[in-house]
Amino acid sequence: MATVDLTLETFETTINQGGITLVDFWAEWCGPCKMFGPIFEKASESHPDVKFAKVDTEANQELSGMAGISSIPTLMIFRDGILLFNQAGALPAPALEDIIGKVKELDMDAVRAEIAKQDSPEA
C-alpha cells in the first residue's frame, strides 16, 4: 500500500477510521527524513493491512504544531484513534518492523480499559 499525504483537514478522520495508522512527520530539507522515507515506504508495501501516512511539516505547520512536533522525523502510531507510539528520530527497518508487530499484537480492549482507569477520578 502506498503512503497517503495528510493535512489538517484529513488528519483526524484518517487516524479515527479504525485499524492501525502510522504517521511520518517529515520535511524535504531534513536529512534523517530522507533516510527514513524509503524504510517507511517499504514497510507500507509489507503491511497492506496498515495505513501509512505522511505529514509534510513545512506545508502543514498548523497541524505539526497541534501535534507537538519539535523534531523530525517523528513517527506516531495510532490504533483505533488511540496514540500508542510517538518518537522523534529515524528508525532502522528492523526497529520499525518490531514496533508494527507489537502494535498489531496489542489487546485494544485492555488498552481502552487502562485509559478509562487513568481517566477516572480516584475514589
N, C-alpha and C positions, 0 to 999 in steps of 0.2 A: 504494500500500500504506500502510495506517495504521501509526503507530508503536505499539510494544508497551512496556509498563512492565516493567522488570527489577527483581528483588530479589536478595538474597544467594543465595537458593535457585535462581534461574533464570539468573543471570549467566553462569556458566561454561559451562553447557550451550548457551546461545544463541550465545555467541561461538565455540564449538568445533564448531558444526554444519556448518561449511564455508561458503564464499562470503564475501561482504562484509557486515560488520555495523558500523553507525555507532551510537555510544552518546553521548547527550547527558546530562551530569550537570547538574542544574538544581535550583532551589528556587522556590517560589511567591513569596517576598518579593524575589527578585532581578530588578531592572530589566533588565539586559542579557539575562538568561534569557528574559524576556517578549518582548524584541525578537527574539531568535534563534529562539524557538519556532515562529513562523509560517514562517520561512525553512526550518527543519528539516522541518516538516510538508509544505511544498510540494515540497521535494526528494524526500521519501518517495513522493509521488504521481508524480514524474517518473522514478523509478528502481524499478520493480516487482521488479527482479532483485536488489535490495539490501535487507537487513534494517535497519530504523531502530528504535532502542530508546531509552528514556529512563529515567534513574535519578533519582528524587526524593531529593536528598541529605538532606533532613530526615527522611524516612521510612526511609531506608536508610543511616544513619550508619556502621554497621559496614562495609558494602560500600564506601562512599565513602572511609573511612579505609584500607581494604585497597588501594583503587585509587590512593591517594596524592593524592586531590583536596584542594587547598588554596585553589582559587579557582574560582568558577563564573560563567558556564557553562564547562564543559570538554568538549571533543569528543575522543572516542577512536574510531579506526577500526581494526578488525580484519579480516584476511582469512585464512581457514582457521585461525583461532585465533591468528594472529600479530599483535601490536600493531604497526601501521605508522605511526600518527599519534596524537599526544597533545598538545593545545594548549588552553590556557585563553583565554577571550575569545569574544565573539560575532562570528562570521564573516559578512560580507556574502554574499548569494546567489551572485554570480559566483565568489567565492573557494571557497565550498563546492562548487560545480559543478566547478571546476577540480581540486580535491583528489579528488573522487569519480572523475573521469575518469582521473587519474593512477593511482589505486589499481586501477582496472579494467584499465589497460594493463600493470601490473607483471607481470613474468615470475616467478611464485612459485617455480619451481624454482631460479632464480638467487638469490632471496631466501633460500630454505632453505639453499642451498649456502653463502651468505655467513654465515648464522647458524652453520652447522656449522663453518665455518672459524674463526670467532671463538671458538666454544666449545671447539675442540680445543687441547690443550696444545702449546706451541711445541716443535718437535723440536730 
